[in-house]
Amino acid sequence: MVMPSVKKVLVIRLSSIGDIVLTTPLLRSLKVAWPDARIDYCTKAPFVSLLAENPRITSISTLDDPPAGYYDLVVDLQNNFRSHAIVCSLRKQHFVHYRKENWKKWLLVQCKINVYGSCLSVVERYRDALKKFALSSDSLGCELYPSSSERAFANTFFDGGKKTLALCFGAKHFTKRYPPARFAALLTLLFRETQLQVLLLGGKEDAPHASAIMDALPAAFRPMVRDLSGSCSLMQTAAILERSDAVLCNDTGLMHVASAFGKKLFVLFGSSSSALGFLPYHVPYDLFQVEGLPCRPCSHIGREHCPKGHFRCMNDLSVALIAEHILDYFTPAG
């Protein structure tokens, strides 16, 4: 088809961290298709920093100060009542939206019937929303751009010369969090075999879980861990992930933040399912999950408790196996 003339684009994705990071390959494709176009982005205020330095974006608006006027193309990647209200308020030539296909999620969670077919990334599903424009794709991953001040902040944690493992131990929902005692046991195995610096990264809401990890660690190993939870902004955390050598993480937004820097990821899936499309995008990763567990997934977003009471999806993940993979990565061959 002949590409239409597009001079002004609006992309809408209101939340959350990982979902917004996963829109960045589409922003790159839009800029390739229309290099002279203005690309505006609408999101919630807490997530503006994820996009502030992105060179593809001209301006960012929020729900408090929503976009107005005319756009040649509006791309609604949120597809909920808030984004619908924004779309309806605009004059526009072309409009597309992301199809969430909630019925597929329902079948997977409630009936354990997977009709997704191949594990298509959400990135590709976003791009499918613009299928009629035949946007190009590439083999690159997600993108984030910490500022110079954020990178300077991160640099202060990398003076010792040791290899650094970033540990993103939190998650909004309980069934996506590997238990703190098991993280402590895993770190203990690592510290017995190699000299590593471990940085605990998360928000203020994650700080109690960081304390639980530290309390469960043998006293001799605690100096090898720095708890930064709640003490860094989102993009300061991103800059630390950019400097780290590898990342151990739950299925959480920081997993996708780390993926934007091409980091080697060690990913722990509890109640999550790769069929939902949220695996790290175009970066190397080792995935740890309990195969064949009939109650997985119990939710498409996570739960505040295990419905079965056993929490096998996390408790059955082998500390020794995860440690072995991490040690193999940090220990040179030969």
N, C-alpha and C positions, 0 to 999 in steps of 0.2 A: 504494500500500500504506500501511497504518497504521504509522507509525514506532514501533519498539519503545522501551520505556523503557530508556535507557542512562544509567547514573550513573558508570560507571568504565570507561575505555578504556585499552588498552595498544597503543602502536605500536612495532614492532620494525624498525629499520634499523640494522645494525651498522656498515656502512661504505659508501662512502668519502665524501670531502668533497662532491663534486657530487651523488651519489645522496641524501645526507642533505638537502642544500639543496633538492633537488627534491621532498622530502616535505612541505615547509612549506605549499604550497597545500592539500594534503589536511588538514593540521592545522587550517587555517582553515575548511575545509568541515565537518570534524567538530565544530568549536566552534559553527558556525552551526546545525547539525542538533541538537546537544545542548548549549545554552549553559551549562547548570549542571553538566555532566559534568566529572569529573576525568579529565584526559588525561595519562597517564604515557608515557614514552618510554624505550626501551632501546637503547643503542648501545655502541660500544667507547669506552674511556676517552679516547683521543686526540681524539675528536670531540665530547665533552661541551660544549666551549666554544661550538660552533656553535648550541647549543640553550639555553644557560644562561639567557639573558635573554628567551627567547620567551614572550610573555604567554599563549599558548594552552596551554602545558605546565605541569603541576602539579609533577611530579618526574621526575628522570632517573636511571635505573639503568644499570649496566654488566655486562659478563660477569663481572667480579670480584665484584660484589654484585648478582646478578640479581633481577628482580622475583619476588614470591611472592604466594600467596593467590588471591583470586577477582577476576575481571573480567567485566563484562557483555559486553564486546567486545574481542577480541584481533585486531590487524591485523598480520600478518607480511609486511612488505615486503622482507625479505631472502630468505626461502625457501631456506635451506640447512640443513645438519645442526646447526649451532650454534643457529640460531633455532628449529628443530624441537625441540631439547632444552628450550629455554625454554618453548615452547608446551605441551609435554607435561607440564611440571612444574606447570602452572597449572590451577586450576578456572575454568571459563568457560562463559558462556551461548551466545555467538556467536563464531565464528572464521572469518576470511577470510585468504587469502594472495594475494600478487602472483604472477601466472603469467609466468614469465620467457620462455616459448616459445623455449627454446634451439634447437629444431629450425629455427626461422626464421633464427636467427643462423648456424647451420651451413650452411644453403642459401645464404645471402648470401655468407658468407666463402669457402666451399669451392667452390661452383658458380656464384657470381655471379647467383643467382636471387633476386629480391626479391619475396617474398610478403607483405610488410608492408602493401601497399596505400598509403594516404596516410601521410605521415610523422607519425604520432601521437606526441606527446610522452610521455616516461616519466611525466610528471605525470598525464596522462590515463589511462595504463595503470595507474598506482597507483589512481586513482579507480575504474577499472573493477573492481578487486578488491572494491569495496563497492557494485557495481551494484544489488544487491538492496535496498539501503537508499535508493536514489535521492537521493544527496547532491547538493546544489546546487553549481554551479560559478560562477566569476566571471571577469572579464577582468583580474584582478590577477595579478602575478607571484609570484616567490618572496620570502621574508622572512628577514632577519637583523637582529639587534639588538645592535650593539656597545654596551659599557658606556660610561659617562661618562669613565672613565679611559682606555679604549681610544681614544675620540674625542679626548681631550686629547693623547694621544700622537701621533695622526695629524696634529693641527693644527700640530705643530712643523715639518712638511714643506711647509707651504703659506703661507709668509710673503712670498714674493717677488712675488706678483701675477701671475706668468706662468700661462698655461694649462698644465694638467698632463695628460700621457699616461702612464697606468700600463701597464707592459709585463710581462705574465705569460708569461715566456719558457720556463718549464720544463714538464715533463710526466714522468710516471713512466716511460714507455716511449719509446725512441728514435724510433720511426716517427711519434710525435705531436709531435715537437719540430722546429720550424723551425731550421735551422742557425744558430749564433751569427754566422758571417760574413755571412749574409744579413740577419740582424737589424741588424748594424752598418751594412751598406750601406743598408738602409731608413732607419735613423736619420740617416745622413749626408744622404740626400736631403731629409728633413724639416728638418733644422737649416739647410740651405742656403736654405730658402724661408721659414721662420717661426721665431719665438722660442718654444720650448717647454721646459718642464721634463719630463724623463722619469724615472720611478721604476721601477727594476727590482725586481720582487716575486717571491719564491719562498722555499722552505725551504732548510735547510742543504745538502741534497742537490743543490740547484740552483746553489750558489755557484760551482762550477767553470765552468758555462756562462755565468754572469754575468761572470766574469773574462775569458772568451773574447770576449764581446761588447765589453767595455771595451778589451781589447787590440787588437781589430780596428777600433775607432773612430779616426779622425784625432784627434791630440792636441788640436787646437783645439776639438773638440766634447765632449771628455770632461767638462769642468766642467758641462755641461748635463744630465748623467746622474748620478743618485744610485743606487748599488747598495745596496739594503736586503735582499738575499737572505740568509736565515739570521739576521737581526737583529730580526725581528718575530715575535710570536706569531701564530697563525692569525687571531684576531679583531682584533689590531692591524692586520694586513694588510687585513682586511675594512674596518676604519674608514678606512684610506688609500684603498681602492677607492671607498668612499662619498664621499670628498672629491674624487676625481679627475674630470676633465672627460670623459674617454673612456678606453677600455681596448683594448689590442692583446693578443691572447692566442691560445695554442694551445688545442686541445680538452682542457681540464684542469679540475680542481675549482675553481680560482680564476675560471674563466670563469663558472661558476654562482654563485659568491660575488658577483662583480661584478653579475650580472644581478639579484640581490636588491635592488639599489639603483637599478635602472632605467637603468643606464649605457649609453651608446652603445658597442657592442662591434664590434671588427674581428677576426673569427675566422678562424683558419687551420686548415683540416682537411687532414691528410696521409693517413694510413691510415684515418682515421675515415670513417664514412658517416652521413649525416643520417637514413637509414632506421632506424637503431637508436634514434632518439628522444631524442637528447641535444643538440639545438640549444638555444640560449638560449630561455628561456620567457617570452613576453609582454613582450619588450623589443626596442628597435630594434637591428639588427645587420646588418653586411655580412659575407657568407660568401665566403671565398676557397678554392677547391678546384680540382683539375685534373680537368676533366670528361672522361669517355670513356676514362679510363685503365683498361685491362682487368684490372689486378692489384689495383685498389681495390674493396672493402677487403680487406686481407690478414689482418686479425684484427679481432675485435670489441672488443678492449681495447688493442691495440698490441703491437709486437714490439721486441726489442732490436737488431735489424738489419733492413735491407731484404732480403727473400728473393730479389729479383731483382738486387740489387747496384747499381741505378742511383738509387734513392731519388727517382724522378721526382715522386712525389706531393707532395713538399716542394720539391725543387730546381726544379721547373717553375713554382712559384708566382712571379708577376712582382713583383719588388721595386718597380718603377716604378708598377705598377697599384695596389698596396696603398698606396704613398705618396700617389698621386693622390687616393684616396678619403679618406685621413686629412687631407690638406691641404684638400680641399673642405669637410670637416666643420669644421675650425678656422679657415678663412678666410671671413669674412662675405661674403655675396653682394653684388654691386654695388661 
